[in-house]
Amino acid sequence: MHTPRRDQTSKLERALTAAAEAPAPAATTFRELGLPASLVTALARRGIETPFAIQARTMPDVLAGRDVLGRAQAGSGKTLAFGLPMLARLADTRALRQERAPRALVLVPTRELARQVAEVLAPLGHPLGLRVRTVYGGASIGRQIDQLRRGADVVVATPGRLIDLLDRGACTLDRVEIAVLDEADHMADLGFLPAVRRVLDATPSTGQRLLFSATLDRGVDQLVRTYLNDPTVHAVAPVAAPVTAADHRVFVLLAHDKIAIATEIAERPARTLFFVRTKHGADRLAKRLTRAGVAAAAIHGNLNQNQRERALAGFAAGHPRVLVATDVAARGIHVDDVDLVVHFDPPNDHKDYLHRSGRTARAGASGTVVAFVEHPQLRDITRVHDAAGVTPTRHHVRTGHQAVRDIATSGTPLPPPTKRSDAPPDLAARPPRRHGTGRGRPPHRRIRAGD
């Protein structure tokens, strides 16, 4: 017998399935969707004129003030789907900015995603006179307190740091008109749901709430039922998902060969992204690759924000060509032209496999995904691949095997580093050097329609 909660979840799932199968809205423009001219102009200057599917489906309801439940994968355009109408509604009410009291909140699971969302929304809010600020751990809390004291219209935050600021009295959510929960399923994966509930409880129950998630499992459905009031439901089916477009392979190997094979692959001329399970494992692999002559950086939760930004910026620039990441840190890795992902350690489940693998074959590009698997792990990885809906080719390899050589010689060579951007010899071991006013910020991120 189904429990009431399961029946309710099934009802939501059915509604989302029906929404995904509904005919797509007629081809339209952002102006026809009801966005103000200043926002339409700002988008046109960035070459964005046609809304993505999730944007066309959700914007009219968000602009009308409805609560919205949206299901869409990463890269489907969710940031602009909630961000554009949110900015338009805030500009329309023209309320005075007050210190410590934002009018809109965007809650995200990781600091990297917080920065990315803010980098998309801030330049669009500027012509409307709206100020966007970020709140996340690993950065100066004093500076964030000062920015909130000066007033912010939109705060993009991670749950832990926001709660810290609420406890200190440095921020209040009493004036929040629009609360957005982005990537709710990732919040659940990372164990943030109790913190999310506390944050949403601190916002006015009469405000508008928008929730975007790829799935409704692990308690996300409970958030929908508790905090969204008669939401409109929208979904887009995953189309041409990068993970299905990639070439998936399994390298069955012996444990004592893993480092040697990883080093051989890391010597390739293009970017390579390795995934491991633990923070110490990330540091250890990056150091061993670097000592073998392949410069590598590590990114994980123990690094401060400056170190994480520096590692990502260096990898995006191609120096070093190799990045070793944990699953949690990887939530914010969105680097173009990554054509190889290596699961050095097997993923925990198919969701982690899909997320890791989705870092390659992005925006229509090709990509390869390789899983290192020891013999006792074969059954588990087969289950993961089945659940992920991919059929990999399998190779039993040792160092120097032709399948390894094929990967090690693949990829378009990256240009050599300029003298100014040349990386230190051991990025995994050395903390970033601090200079005067330098803050280790990554290059400016251009807004794309898929944001």
N, C-alpha and C positions, 0 to 999 in steps of 0.2 A: 504493500500500500504506500502511495506517495504521501509524504508529509506536506502540510500547507506551504512551507517554505519552498519545497521542491516544485510544487504546483505553480507558485508565484514566479519562480525562476523560469520554469518552462513557458509560462505565459509571456514573460519578457523576451525570452529567446524566440518564441514564435512571432512576436511583434517585430523584432529586429530582422528575422528572416524575411517576413513579408515586406518590410521596408526596403531591404536590399533587393528584393525581386520586383519592386514597383518600378514602373517606367521612369527613366531618368528625366529630370526637368528639361523642358525645351531649351535649346541653346540660348544663352542670355549673356548679359554683361553685368559688371558690378553696378553700373548705374541703374540698370533695370531692376536689380535686386533691392535697390533702395538706399545704397550708400551715398553719403554726401559728396558733393563735387570735389571737395578738397582731398578726400581719400581716393576717389577715382583718379584724380590727377596724380597723386603721389604714387599710386600703383602703376599708372601708365608710364611714368618716368623710369620705372624699374622694369619695363617691358612686360608687365602683368596686366592682361586685358580680359582674359577668359577665365571664369571661375572653375575650379576643380569640382568634381561631383559632390563631395561632402560639403563644399562651400555653397554650391547652388541649392542643395537640399535643406541645409540648416539655417542659412542667413535670414530668410524671411521670418522664421519663428523667433530667432534670437532678437532681431530688430523689433518684433512685436512684443517682446518682454516675456515670452513663454519659457518655461523650464524645458530643457532639451537633453535627451539621452542620445548620444551619437556613438555608433560603432564604426571604427575605421582603423586601418593599420597605420604604422609609422610611415611617414612620407606621403600620406594621402592628402595633405593640405589642412590638417586640423588647426594649426596655429592661426592661420588666417580665417578659418571657418568661425572660430569663436572670437578671435582678436579684432577683426574688422567691425562686426556689429557691436561688440562691446565698446570699442572706442567711439563709434558713432552715437551710441546711446548716452555715454558719459558726456560727450560734447553737447548733446541736445539738451540735457538737463541744466548744464552750466552752473552747477553748484560751486560754491567757493571752496578752494582747497584748504584743508585744515591740517595742522601738525599732528603727526602720529596716527592719523585716521584716514586710511585709503578708502576710496569709493569702490574699488574693484580688486579682487584677489584671484590670482591664478596659482593654484597649488600643483606642484610637479614633483616627481620622485627624486631627481638628482640635481646637483648644482650645475652640471654642464647643460642640462635641459633648461634650467632657469635662465642661464645666460643666453642661450640660443633664442628662447621665447622673447626675452627682453630686447635682444638685438634686432628681432623682427618688428616688435611693436613700437619701440621707442621712436624710430624715425617716422613712423606713420602717425604716432600721437602728437609729434611736435607741431605740425601745421594746425592742429586742433587746439593747441595750448594745453595738452595733457602731458603729465610727467610720469614716466615709468621707472620704477626702482626694483632692485633685486634684493632678496634676503635668502642667504644660504650659509651653511657651515663651511669652515675652512677659510673664511675671509674675515677681515676685521669687523668685529661686532660693534666697536665704537664708531666706526665710519658709517655702518648701517643705521645705528641709532641717530647719528647726526643727520643723515639723509631723510629719515622718517620725520625727524623734528622739523625739517624744512618743508615737509609736506610732499605727498605723492598721491597721484590719482589712481595709479595701478601699481600693485605690488605683486611681483612674481616670486614665489617663495617655495622652499622645501619645508616640510612639516616640523622637523626638529628645531631648526633655528628660529622659525616663526614662533613656536611655543616658548622658546627661551625669551624672546623679545616681549611676548605677551606677559610672561611671568615677571619680567622686570618693569612692566608698566611703560615700556618704550613704544608700544604699539597697541592700538585698539581696533577691533573689527566691528564696532557698533554702527559705523556708517557704510558698511559694505553693501552696495546695491546689487552687484553681480559677483557671484563666486563661481569659479571654474575649477573643476577637478580634471586635470589632463593625465592621460595614461594611468587610469585608476587600477588597471590590472597589474601594472608594474609596482604601484604603491602596495598592493596586496602581496606581491612576490617578495617585496623588501620588508614586510612586516609593519608598514606604516599605518594600517587602518585605524588602530586606537587613536593615534595622533591626529589622523584626518578627521575622525569624529569629533574630537575635542575642538579642533579648529572650526569646523562647520557649525558646531553648537554655539560658538562665540559670534557667529554672524547672524544678522536678523533673519528670522524665519520667513519674513515677508519678502525677502530679496529674491532676485532671479538666480537660479542655479543651473549650471551646465556641466554635464559629466560626459567625458569621452573615454572610451575604453575599447580594446580589441576583443575582450571576453568579459563574461559576467561571473566567472568563477572566483573562488577564494574570498567570498564575502562582498564582492562588488555589487551583486544584486541587492544585498542588504542596504548598502549606501543609497542605491537608487530608490528603494521603497521608503527609506526613512527621510531622505532629504529633498527629493524632487517631488514637486506638486503637479500631478496630472501632466507629466512631460510628453511632449511630442517625441516620437521615436524615428530616428533616421539611421540608415546604414548604407555602406557601400561595400559591395563584394570585393575582396582582394583581386585586383586584376594584374596580371603579369608580375606576380610577386617576385622580387629579386631572388628569393631562395630557390624557387622552381626554375628560374632562368640560369642558375649557376650549374657548373659541372661538379658533381659530388663524388668524392672518392674516399675509400677506406684503406689506410695503410696498416696492415696487421704486422706487428713487430715485436721484438723482445725488449724488455724494460731497459737493458743496458745499452741498447742502440738508440734510444729516443733522443738523447742530446746530440749525438753525432749526426743523426738524420735531420734533426731540427737545424743544426748548424749548416749542413749542406744546403738545405732549402733556403735558409736565411741569407745565404750569399747571392741569391738571385738579384738581378739589377732593378727590380721594381719593389713597390711597397708590399710588405707582408705583415699581417696582423695575427699574432698568436694569442690563444685564449687558454688561461689556466684557472684553477679553482680557488687558489688562496693568494693572499697578499704576499706572503713570504715566497710562495712559488713563483709569483711574477718577478719579484726582485732577483730571485735565484737564477731563473732562466735568462733574464736580461743580462745579468752579470756574466754568466757563463758564455753567452753568445758574444758579448763584448770582448771578453778575454780571449776568445777564439778568433778575434779579428773582425767580427761583424758588429758594428755599432748598433746598440739597441736601447730603447727606453722602456720603462715600466710605468703603468698607470693603475693605481688602486686607491682604496679608501684611506690608507694611512698617510698619503701624501697631502701636503697643504695645497691650497688652491693655486698658488703661484707655480708650484712644481707640476701640478696636473696640467695647467694651461701651457706651460713650457713644453711638456712632453707632447701634448696634442698639436701645438703649433709647429714643433719640429717635425713631427710625423707628417702633418699636412704639407709642409714645405718639402718633404722628402729627405730630410737629414736629421735624424737617422731614418733609414728606410724600414726599420723593424720596430714594431711596438708590441709589447706584451701586456695584456690586460686581464683583469678579473671581470666576472659577469656584472657585478654592481657598477664598477667604473665604466663598463662598456655601454651603459644606458645612454651616455652622452656622446658617444663617438659617431660623428657624422662627417667623414672625410671622403671626398670624391677620389675616384681612381684607385681604390683598393681592389686589386684583382685577385688576391689570394688571402683566404682565411684558413688558419690551421687550428684545429681543436687539439692542442697539445695534451690537455686533460679532457676526458669525456665530459660532456655537459650533464647536468643533473636530470634534465628531462627534455622533451621535444620542444617546449617553449624556449628554453635557453638555447637549444640548438638552432631554432629558427632565428632568434634574436642575434646570436653571434654570426650566423651565416649571412644574415641580412646586411652585414657591413660591406659585402661585396656585391657585384652585379647590380649596382644602383643606377638609376636614371637611364636604363636601357643598355648599359655597358655589360660586357661579359665578365665572368668571374669563375673562380675555382674554389671549392671548399674541400679540405682534406682533414680527416679525423684519424689521429693516432690511436690505435686500439691494440691492447695486449690480448692474448688468446682468451683469458678468463672473462674479458669484457665484451666479447663478441655478441653474446646473447642480448646483453643490455643495449648495446648500440644498435642492434637490429630492431629492437622495440622502439627506440627513439626515432630511427629513420622511418619506420612504418607509421608512427604517430605523426611525424612531420610531413608525410606524403612524398618522400623522395626515395629514389632508387639509385644508390651509389654503385660504382664499380669497385671491386675489391682486389687488392694486391698484397701478397705476402712479401715484405721487403726487408732488405738489409742495407747497410750503407753502400752506395754505389750502384744500387739496383736501377734499372732503366726507368722505372716509373718515378723514382726519386729524382733522377737526372732530368727527366722531362719537366718536372716542376721546377727544379733548381735553375734551369736555363730559360724559363718562361718569363714573359713580361717585357714591357718596353722600358729600356734604361732611362732612369731619371737624370736630368742635367746635374752636373757637379755643383756643389754649394759655392756660393760667393764667399769671399773672405769674411765678410761681416756675419754671415749666418752659419759659418762652419761650427759644427757641434763639438763639444769637448769629448775627449776620448772615452769617458765612461759616464754616460747619461744616467745609467741605472744607479750608480753609486754616489754621484755628486749632487748636492742640493744646488738650486739655482743661485747664481751670484747676484747680489742686490746692488744696484747702482742708483744713487740719488733718487730721482723721481720715477725711474722705470718701474712698471708694475707687471711686467711679463705678460701683457695682453696679447692675445692672438690677433692675426690680421683681421681687418674688418670683414664681416660676413655679409655677402650680398643677399638681399631678400629674393626668394624664389616663390613661384606660385604654389609650390608644394609645401610651403611652410605652414 
